[in-house]
Amino acid sequence: MGIRLPSLLLNAKQIVRMQTVSSRSQCGVPKGHIAVYVGEIERKRFVVPISYLNHPSFVALLKTAEEEFGFKHPTGALTIPCREDAFLNLTSRLHTP
């Protein structure tokens, strides 16, 4: 069983780069951040620091998103299929210094 984390990160970073360059001023995403949609059924938009892309826990969420959606996300943005409270719990732990 091989893990493709480097390619996963590379593809996710390419998607993020395309989204941030093309729509940063239109969607209110500050430099150094990305917008992600979180939720299993109803999706809510969150803006998180790009540095989260390097954290192992966040990478695990990206892997889940890749397994469910591939790299063609229904919203046109990075979509993470997990419960909102689980996402908030994770990001609050990542935000703590």
N, C-alpha and C positions, 0 to 999 in steps of 0.2 A: 504494500500500500504506500504509494508515494504522495507526498504533500507538495502542492504547487504554490506555496506561499509567495515566492518571488514573482512568479508570473501573475498571481492574483493581485499583489500590490502594484505591480507595474501597470496592469490593465485598469485597476481602480484609480491610480494616480493619473492615467491618461484621460479617463472619463472626467475626473475632477478638474483637470487642467482645461479641458474643452469647455466644461460648464462654467468655470469661473471666468475664463477669458471672454466667453460670448455673452454672459448675462450678469456679470458682477454688478454693474450699475443699475440694471433693471430690477433685480430682485432683492436688493438691500443686503447682500452678503459682503461683509468686510473683508479686506485683504487678509490672507492667511487663514481663511475659514471656508467651509463648504456647507451647502445645504443638503440635508438628507431627509428622506421621508420614512417615518417609522410607524409600524402598525401591521397587524395581521389582516384586518379587514378594512377598517377606516384608517387612513394614513394622515399623520400629522407632521408638519415640517419643522425641523430643528436646524439650527446653525451651530456647527461645532468647529473647533480648531483643526487645521490640517494635521497637526502633530498627532492627533488621535489615530491617524492611519498607520503609525508605526507601533502602536501598543498591541500586544498579543491578544488581549481581550476584544479589542475593536476589530482586529484582523479576523477573529473567529466569527464575529457578526458579518463581516464582509464575505467570508467563505459561505456562510448560510445564504446570504443574498445571491451569491454566484450560483449556488446549487439550485435555488428556486427560480431565479430570473435570468441567469446567464448575465450577459452584459447589455441586454435590451430591456431596460426597466420600463414598466407601464407608465410611469409619470414623466419619463424623459430625464429623470434625475436619479441619483443614487437612492435606492429603496431598500430598507432593512426590514425583513419580515419578523419582527419580534414584538412582544408586548411593550407598550409605551412605558410602563412602570419599570420593566427590566432595563430598558434603554436608559432611562433617567437614573436608575441606580448605578449602572455602569459608568455613565458619563460623570456622575457626581464623584465617584471614586477616582476617575482619571483626572478630574479637575483639582482634587486635593493635593497640595504639594508634598 
